[in-house]
Amino acid sequence: MSERKKFKTESKRLLDLMINSIYTNREIFLRELISNASDAIDKYHYLSLNDEKLVKEDQYHIDLGCDKENRIITVEDNGIGMTYEEINNNLGTIAKSGSSEFMKKLEENSDDAKNLEIIGQFGVGFYSAFMVASKVIVETKSPYSEKAYRFTSEGSETYVLDEIEKENHGTKITLYLRENTEEENYDNFLSSYEIERLVKKYSDYIRYPIQMWVSKSIPDKNEKGEIIEGKYHDETNLETFNSMIPLWKKNKSEVSDQELNDFYKQKFDGYEDPMLSIFTNVEGLISYNALLFIPSKAPYNLYSEQYERGLKLYTKGIFIMDKCKDLIPDYLRFVQGLVDTSDLSLNISREMLQQDYQIKKIATSVEKKILGELEKLKNDDFEKYQAFFKEFGINLKYGIYDSFGAKKDSLKDLLLYTSIHEDHLITLKEYVEHMKEGQEFIYYASNKSKEAVNAMPQLDALKKKGYDVLVFTDDIDEFTINILQEYDSKKFKSINQGDLEVLNEEEKKEIQDLKDEKKPLLDALKEALKDKVSDVILSERLVDSPVCLVSGEGLSFEMEKVLKQMPNQGDLKAQRILEINPHHDLFKALENTYNTDESVLNDYASLLLDQALLMEGMMIEDPASFSKKMCQLMIKASAVNEEDSKEKHIDE
């Protein structure tokens, strides 16, 4: 019996779309055919458990074949096979579930068919074979049918159905490869190495052995077992290409650290053992397995635009996507690994995710697991956690800032900082626990290093009080703290911004009295610097240093530096306030100048500001003018000293 039948849809155009639009990567044809074979075996095994008519198989397998001479690839399984009706329903009807609606949508979106997102179980995986094959033959036998059948199609409007002799249940698919073109070399798929590569990439964790007879050239050996140079013979052996049992499906107790390290290096191109390996198995509304790794060192391009974050995505052990960025938040971009779930709605090509709420639920769970493991590492092995934080801590800070504080409660206890009192990294909790009695704020200072912070004049009053100060050296630090605002009800306060609030009532009254007394001088200095600073005040923070520059509320100097490096930020500028130490000899010199020679006060004021800017690590507006005024001041001072020396000599 031989029948020529038409596909049950307007198939020619639809089949063209299946072949040329839905799938974007030709090599996945093998993944689809192997996945179908695995499903057929699953179905037979399940039915055989409850149906005494079905013979229980001792071994299931998927056999691949490669005939280079005739350009043929075969995929064969001993699964459930198909009856006559099932062939017509499953192969004769493209996209049998909801096919009319599917066709309607294709008609409505004919210009961009491959962007259609249609949810449903479509029987189209088989048709990916036509991306590489000009003709496909399916030979199949169901245990529920006495007859076997051959389905033949060249991807046109019709197919041929024949009765054949086939002893065992299962399905064999034969692909006759297309002719090579300038764009595509289909002969690549005839290499056993390429077939093995595709199996390992996409189907390595199919639970049944995927095997193939492979011929290899083996060196001849003499009677002593020594290799005879230049002499070879061919040996053909049945090789299994897939590992079958995913590492992440095993119990954690069954997997050694060495196995994890080897897996990481093999799958993620790592050169060193990972710093941390994370196993997780979640069952519930969304079930998944995950195997995650934190590298020992940050990738060289981690913060470049070229770096792609994301976890490998599998469904039922079948590889779907290499970099699924939706599975991991940007601030955890350094985490590598994979997620395997059976609860994922994919589109008809399995190449794109269909419902992102499922991915979002998995991503939220994965993120929570990673942060939990980091918290555990911090508590159990703080030295190792410090090593982690030195490599990736900036990412956690970014996580607080980037989420506008939504993640601050889950990240704040993972932050580490150096301080002027401690040689090692400390947590915010440790800082608060060691605060001095009466200290109300968590103080911090931003600069390029701890040494540079220690040299800042703004620290004078805090050092005198014995208060510790957190050292911020990353550009993101102040942005993060502005989002965090407080820890354990203690507000953060910059040593370089606003009132430090460290003086007692008596000290505050003394400063206020001085401000009132010295108001004319301060007003004169403010007038001299009116275009450069917003105010000139007596300092509550300086003890030994003569002068410093602080910013007003809002934008800090450090934020100004960072923002100026970014494009299209405009002329953002922190408010500048010049603080002068009223107890320093320099202030007395300013008073004398103001009282005796007010004309040079402008130059002195300009020099003071430039000095404060230099101490802040900021550019002065006119270096030449600064140099000239310094020289004039030195000459004047030298002349005064010389005059004093002459007068002293005359007196003697």
C-alpha positions in Angstrom: 0.0 0.0 0.0 1.3 3.4 -1.0 -0.6 6.6 -0.5 0.2 10.2 -1.5 -1.5 12.6 0.8 -1.6 16.3 1.3 -0.7 17.9 4.6 -3.7 19.0 6.5 -2.8 22.6 6.5 -2.0 25.1 3.8 1.3 23.4 4.2 3.7 24.6 1.5 3.9 28.2 2.8 3.6 27.1 6.4 6.3 24.5 6.0 8.6 27.2 4.4 8.0 29.4 7.4 8.8 26.5 9.7 12.0 25.8 8.0 13.2 29.3 7.2 11.7 31.6 9.8 10.9 29.8 13.1 14.3 28.3 13.6 17.4 30.6 13.4 20.1 28.0 14.0 20.3 25.1 11.7 22.4 22.9 14.0 19.5 22.5 16.4 17.8 20.0 14.1 19.7 17.2 15.8 18.6 18.4 19.2 14.9 18.4 18.1 15.1 14.9 16.6 16.9 13.5 19.7 14.4 15.2 22.0 11.5 13.6 20.1 13.2 10.2 20.3 13.7 10.7 24.1 10.0 11.6 24.5 9.0 8.5 22.5 11.1 6.3 24.8 9.6 8.0 27.9 6.1 7.3 26.6 6.8 3.7 25.9 8.4 3.2 29.3 5.5 4.8 31.1 2.9 2.7 29.2 4.9 -0.5 29.8 4.6 -0.1 33.5 0.8 -0.4 33.4 0.2 -2.3 30.2 1.1 -6.0 30.3 0.9 -6.2 26.5 4.0 -4.1 26.2 7.3 -5.9 26.6 9.5 -4.2 29.2 12.8 -3.2 27.6 16.1 -4.0 29.3 17.8 -1.1 27.6 16.5 2.0 25.8 18.8 3.8 23.4 19.0 6.4 20.6 21.1 5.4 17.7 22.7 7.9 15.3 24.1 7.0 11.9 26.2 8.8 9.4 26.8 7.8 5.8 29.2 10.3 4.2 29.2 8.7 0.8 25.4 9.0 0.4 25.2 12.1 2.6 22.7 10.6 5.0 22.1 11.0 8.7 19.8 8.7 10.7 18.3 9.0 14.2 16.6 5.8 15.6 14.9 5.0 18.9 13.2 2.0 20.4 10.3 4.1 21.8 6.6 4.1 21.3 6.5 4.5 17.5 3.4 5.6 15.6 0.2 4.0 14.3 -1.3 4.9 10.9 -3.5 7.5 12.6 -0.7 9.0 14.6 1.5 9.4 11.6 -1.3 11.4 9.9 -2.0 13.4 13.0 1.5 14.0 14.2 3.5 14.3 10.9 0.7 15.0 8.4 -0.6 17.9 10.4 1.9 20.7 11.0 1.2 22.5 14.3 -1.8 20.3 14.8 -2.8 22.0 18.1 -4.5 25.2 17.2 -3.3 25.1 13.6 -6.0 27.3 12.2 -5.3 30.0 14.7 -1.6 29.6 14.1 -2.2 30.0 10.3 -4.4 33.1 10.9 -1.7 34.8 12.9 0.9 34.0 10.3 -1.3 35.6 7.7 -1.7 38.7 9.8 2.0 38.9 10.5 3.4 37.7 7.2 6.2 40.3 7.2 7.6 39.2 10.5 6.5 35.7 11.1 9.5 34.6 13.1 8.6 37.2 15.8 5.3 35.5 16.5 5.0 34.4 20.1 2.4 31.6 20.2 1.9 29.4 23.3 1.0 25.8 22.9 2.3 22.3 22.2 3.1 22.4 18.4 4.3 19.3 16.6 6.9 21.2 14.7 10.2 20.0 16.2 10.4 17.2 13.5 10.1 19.8 10.7 13.4 21.4 11.8 15.0 18.4 9.9 14.1 20.2 6.6 16.5 23.0 7.4 19.3 20.6 6.5 17.5 17.8 4.5 16.0 17.9 1.1 14.1 14.6 1.9 13.1 13.0 5.1 12.0 9.4 5.6 10.3 8.2 8.8 10.0 4.5 9.4 7.9 3.6 12.5 6.0 0.9 14.2 3.8 1.1 17.2 3.3 -1.8 19.6 -0.4 -1.1 19.2 -0.3 -1.8 15.5 0.5 -5.0 13.5 1.7 -2.9 10.6 4.7 -0.6 10.2 4.8 2.5 8.0 7.2 4.7 6.1 6.5 8.4 5.8 8.4 10.2 3.0 8.4 14.0 2.4 10.5 16.5 0.5 9.0 19.4 2.4 6.4 20.2 -0.3 2.7 20.1 -0.2 2.4 16.3 -0.1 3.9 13.3 1.6 3.9 9.6 0.8 2.8 6.9 3.2 3.8 3.2 2.7 3.3 0.0 4.6 6.6 -1.6 5.4 8.1 -4.6 7.3 9.6 -3.6 10.6 10.0 -6.1 13.4 10.5 -3.9 16.5 8.6 -0.9 17.9 10.2 2.5 17.5 11.1 5.1 14.9 14.0 5.6 12.5 14.4 9.0 10.8 16.6 9.2 7.7 17.8 12.6 6.5 19.1 13.2 3.0 21.2 16.3 3.3 20.7 19.3 1.0 23.3 20.2 -1.6 26.0 22.6 -0.4 25.7 26.3 -1.2 28.0 29.2 -0.9 26.3 30.2 2.4 25.9 26.7 3.9 28.2 23.6 3.9 25.8 20.8 4.9 28.7 18.3 4.7 29.9 19.6 8.1 27.0 17.6 9.7 28.5 14.3 8.3 31.5 14.5 10.6 31.3 12.2 13.6 33.2 14.9 15.5 30.5 17.5 14.6 27.7 15.1 15.5 29.4 14.4 18.9 29.8 18.1 19.5 26.2 18.8 18.8 25.1 16.0 21.1 27.3 17.2 23.9 26.2 20.8 23.4 22.4 20.3 23.3 21.6 16.7 24.4 24.3 15.7 26.8 21.9 15.1 29.6 19.2 13.1 27.8 18.7 10.2 30.1 19.1 7.5 27.4 22.4 6.6 25.7 22.9 8.4 22.4 25.3 6.2 20.6 26.9 5.8 17.2 29.4 3.5 15.4 32.5 5.5 14.9 35.6 4.5 12.9 38.9 5.8 14.0 42.4 5.4 12.6 44.5 3.6 15.2 48.3 3.3 15.1 49.6 -0.3 14.6 51.6 -1.9 17.3 54.3 -4.6 17.3 54.5 -7.7 19.4 55.9 -5.8 22.3 53.0 -3.4 22.2 55.1 -0.5 20.8 53.6 1.8 18.2 54.8 1.2 14.7 55.5 4.7 13.2 53.6 5.4 10.0 51.3 2.4 10.1 47.6 2.6 11.0 44.4 0.6 10.8 40.7 1.5 11.2 38.7 0.4 14.1 35.0 0.8 14.5 33.4 1.0 17.9 30.0 1.9 19.3 30.5 5.1 21.3 28.1 6.8 23.6 28.3 10.6 23.2 26.2 11.8 26.1 26.9 11.7 29.8 23.2 11.1 30.5 23.1 11.9 34.2 23.4 15.7 34.8 25.7 16.5 37.7 23.1 18.9 39.1 20.5 16.0 39.2 22.7 14.0 41.6 22.5 14.4 45.4 25.0 17.0 46.6 26.5 14.4 48.9 27.3 12.2 45.9 29.3 14.9 44.1 32.9 15.7 45.1 34.5 19.1 45.0 36.9 17.8 42.3 33.9 16.9 40.1 32.4 20.3 40.6 35.7 22.0 39.8 36.3 19.9 36.7 32.7 20.6 35.5 33.1 24.3 36.0 36.4 24.4 34.1 35.0 22.3 31.2 31.6 24.0 30.8 32.6 27.6 31.7 36.1 27.8 30.4 37.5 28.5 33.8 41.3 28.2 34.4 41.1 28.2 38.2 38.8 26.4 40.6 35.7 28.4 41.4 35.6 30.3 44.7 32.2 28.9 45.5 29.9 26.2 44.1 26.1 26.4 44.8 23.7 23.4 44.5 20.0 24.1 44.6 16.9 22.0 44.0 13.6 23.7 44.3 10.2 22.0 44.1 6.9 23.9 44.2 4.8 26.0 41.9 8.0 26.4 39.9 10.5 23.5 40.1 14.1 23.6 39.0 17.6 22.5 39.6 20.5 24.9 39.5 24.3 24.6 39.7 26.0 28.0 40.2 29.6 29.1 40.4 31.3 32.2 41.7 34.7 32.5 40.0 37.9 33.0 41.9 38.8 36.0 39.8 36.6 38.5 38.0 36.7 38.1 34.2 38.8 40.7 32.5 35.9 42.2 30.7 33.3 41.9 33.5 32.4 45.6 33.4 32.7 46.1 29.6 29.8 46.4 27.2 31.0 43.2 25.5 30.4 41.0 28.6 27.2 39.0 28.5 25.7 38.0 31.7 23.4 35.0 32.0 23.0 31.4 33.0 22.8 28.4 30.7 19.2 27.3 30.5 18.1 23.7 30.1 14.6 22.2 30.1 14.4 18.5 31.0 18.1 18.2 30.5 18.0 19.7 27.0 20.1 22.7 26.3 18.0 25.7 25.3 20.0 28.9 25.7 23.6 29.8 26.5 23.1 33.2 28.1 19.7 33.7 29.6 20.2 37.1 31.2 16.7 37.1 32.7 17.8 34.4 35.1 20.3 36.6 36.9 20.2 40.3 37.9 22.8 42.6 36.5 24.5 43.1 39.9 25.2 39.4 40.1 26.6 39.3 36.5 29.7 37.6 37.7 27.8 34.4 38.7 28.1 31.6 36.2 26.1 28.4 36.0 22.9 26.8 34.7 19.3 26.2 35.5 17.3 23.1 34.5 13.5 23.2 34.7 10.6 21.3 33.2 8.1 24.0 34.1 9.0 26.4 31.3 6.7 27.5 28.5 8.8 27.8 25.4 7.7 29.0 22.0 7.3 26.5 19.2 11.0 26.6 18.2 12.3 26.2 21.8 14.6 29.0 21.0 12.7 31.8 22.9 11.0 31.9 26.2 7.2 32.3 26.0 6.1 33.5 29.5 8.6 35.6 31.4 6.8 35.3 34.7 8.1 31.8 35.0 11.6 32.9 34.4 11.1 35.8 36.8 10.0 33.4 39.6 13.1 31.2 39.0 15.3 34.3 38.8 14.0 35.6 42.2 14.6 32.2 43.8 18.1 31.9 42.3 19.0 35.4 43.5 17.8 34.6 47.0 19.8 31.4 47.0 23.0 33.2 46.0 22.7 35.9 48.6 21.9 33.2 51.2 25.1 31.3 50.3 27.1 34.5 50.5 25.7 35.3 53.9 26.7 31.7 55.0 30.2 32.2 53.6 30.6 35.5 55.4 29.6 33.8 58.7 31.5 30.6 58.3 34.7 31.7 56.5 35.1 35.4 56.8 38.6 35.3 55.3 37.3 33.7 52.1 34.4 36.1 52.0 36.8 39.0 52.2 38.5 37.6 49.1 35.2 37.4 47.4 34.3 40.9 48.3 37.6 42.3 47.0 36.8 40.8 43.6 33.0 41.4 43.4 31.9 43.6 46.3 31.4 46.6 44.0 28.6 44.6 42.3 26.7 44.3 45.6 27.0 48.1 46.1 25.7 48.6 42.6 22.8 46.2 43.4 21.6 48.6 46.2 22.0 51.7 44.0 20.6 50.2 40.8 17.4 48.9 42.5 16.7 52.3 44.1 17.0 50.6 47.5 14.6 47.8 46.8 17.3 45.3 47.5 19.1 47.2 50.4 17.7 45.0 53.1 19.0 41.8 51.5 22.4 43.3 50.6 23.4 45.8 53.4 24.8 43.1 55.7 27.0 41.7 52.8 28.8 45.0 52.4 32.4 45.4 53.7 34.5 48.5 54.2 37.9 49.5 55.5 38.1 52.1 58.2 40.7 54.4 59.6 40.9 52.3 62.8 40.9 48.8 61.3 43.4 47.1 59.0 40.9 44.5 57.7 37.5 44.8 56.1 34.6 45.2 58.4 30.8 44.9 58.1 28.4 47.8 58.9 27.3 45.7 61.9 30.8 45.6 63.3 31.2 49.3 62.8 28.0 50.1 64.8 28.9 47.6 67.5 32.2 49.4 68.0 30.8 53.0 67.9 31.9 55.3 70.8 29.5 56.1 73.5 27.5 59.2 72.4 28.3 58.7 68.7 25.2 59.3 66.7 26.3 58.8 63.1 28.2 56.4 60.9 30.9 58.6 59.5 32.5 58.0 56.1 35.1 59.7 53.9 35.8 59.3 50.2 39.2 59.3 48.6 41.5 57.3 46.5 43.0 55.3 49.4 43.0 54.9 53.2 46.2 56.9 53.4 44.6 59.7 51.5 41.6 59.7 53.8 43.8 59.7 56.9 45.5 62.9 55.5 42.2 64.7 55.1 41.9 67.8 57.4 38.2 67.2 57.8 39.0 64.2 60.1 40.6 66.4 62.8 37.6 66.6 65.2 36.6 63.0 64.7 40.1 61.8 65.4 40.1 63.9 68.6 36.9 62.2 69.7 38.2 58.7 68.8 35.5 58.1 66.3 36.1 55.5 63.5 35.5 56.5 59.9 34.6 54.3 57.0 36.9 54.6 54.0 35.2 54.8 50.6 37.4 54.2 47.6 34.9 53.0 44.9 33.1 55.5 42.7 29.8 53.8 43.5 30.2 54.1 47.3 28.5 57.5 48.0 25.7 56.7 45.5 25.1 53.5 47.4 25.1 55.1 50.8 22.8 57.8 49.7 20.3 55.1 48.8 21.0 53.1 52.0 20.7 56.3 54.2 21.0 54.4 57.5 22.0 51.1 59.1 20.5 49.9 62.4 18.8 53.3 62.8 22.2 55.1 62.6 22.3 57.6 59.7 25.4 57.9 57.5 27.2 61.2 57.5 30.1 62.4 55.3 33.0 64.0 57.0 33.1 66.4 54.0 29.5 67.5 54.0 27.3 69.5 56.3 27.6 69.7 60.1 29.5 66.8 61.7 27.6 67.3 65.0 30.5 66.3 67.3 30.7 69.4 69.5 29.3 69.7 72.9 27.1 72.6 74.0 30.0 74.6 75.4 32.0 74.1 72.2 29.1 75.0 70.0 28.5 78.3 72.0 32.2 79.2 71.7 32.1 78.7 67.9 28.9 80.7 67.6 30.3 83.6 69.6 33.4 83.6 67.4 31.2 83.6 64.3 29.4 86.7 65.5 32.6 88.3 66.5 34.5 87.6 63.3 31.5 88.2 61.0 33.1 91.3 59.2 36.2 89.3 58.3 34.1 86.3 57.2 31.9 88.5 55.1 34.9 90.1 53.5 36.4 86.7 52.6 33.0 85.6 51.2 32.8 88.7 49.1 36.3 88.0 47.8 35.3 84.5 46.8 31.7 85.2 45.9 31.9 83.6 42.4 33.7 80.5 43.7 32.2 79.4 47.0 28.7 79.7 48.5 29.9 80.5 52.0 33.0 81.1 54.2 32.5 79.9 57.8 34.4 79.0 60.9 35.0 75.3 61.1 33.7 72.9 63.8 35.7 70.0 62.3 39.2 71.4 62.1 41.6 71.1 65.0 45.2 71.1 63.6 44.6 72.0 60.0 44.1 75.6 58.9 41.5 75.3 56.2 39.3 72.8 54.3 36.6 72.7 51.7 33.3 71.0 52.3 30.1 70.6 50.2 26.6 71.6 51.0 23.7 69.2 51.2 23.0 67.2 48.1 25.7 66.6 45.6 29.1 65.8 47.1 32.6 66.4 45.7 33.0 62.7 45.0 29.7 62.5 43.2 30.7 65.6 41.2 34.0 63.8 40.1 32.1 60.7 39.1 29.3 62.4 37.2 31.8 64.6 35.3 33.3 61.5 33.8 29.9 60.5 32.3 28.5 61.8 29.1 25.6 64.3 28.8 25.6 65.2 32.5 25.9 69.0 32.0 27.9 71.2 34.4 27.0 69.5 37.6 28.8 71.1 40.5 28.7 70.5 44.3 28.1 73.5 46.5 31.5 74.7 47.9 31.9 76.0 51.4 35.3 77.2 52.7 35.9 76.4 56.4 38.6 78.1 58.3 40.1 77.0 61.7 39.6 79.9 64.1 42.2 78.6 66.4 45.0 78.3 63.8 47.8 80.9 63.4 46.7 81.4 59.8 43.4 82.8 60.9 45.2 85.3 63.1 47.4 86.3 60.2 44.2 86.8 58.1 42.8 89.0 60.9 46.0 91.1 60.9 45.9 91.5 57.2 42.2 92.5 57.2 42.9 95.0 60.0 46.1 96.5 58.5 46.0 95.9 54.7 42.6 94.9 53.4 43.8 95.3 49.8 45.7 92.0 49.8 42.9 90.1 51.5 41.5 89.0 48.1 44.8 87.4 47.2 45.0 85.6 50.5 41.4 84.4 50.1 42.2 83.1 46.7 45.2 81.2 47.9 43.3 79.7 50.8 40.7 78.4 48.4 43.3 77.0 46.0 45.0 75.3 48.9 41.7 73.7 50.0 41.0 72.5 46.5 44.4 70.9 46.2 43.9 69.1 49.5 40.6 67.8 48.1 42.4 66.5 45.0 40.5 68.9 42.8 41.8 71.1 40.0 42.4 74.8 40.7 40.9 77.2 38.2 44.1 79.3 37.5 47.4 77.5 38.3 49.4 80.3 36.8 47.7 82.9 39.1 48.1 80.6 42.1 51.8 80.3 41.4 52.2 84.0 40.9 50.5 84.9 44.2 52.5 82.2 46.0 55.7 83.8 44.7 54.6 87.3 45.7 53.7 86.1 49.1 57.1 84.4 49.6 58.9 87.5 48.3 56.9 89.7 50.7 57.5 87.3 53.6 61.2 87.2 52.7 61.3 91.0 52.6 59.6 91.2 56.0 62.0 88.7 57.5 65.0 90.7 56.0 63.6 94.0 57.5 63.1 92.3 60.9 66.7 91.0 60.7 68.1 94.5 60.0 66.1 96.0 62.8 67.4 93.3 65.2 70.9 93.9 64.0 70.6 97.6 64.6 69.2 97.0 68.1 72.1 94.8 68.9 
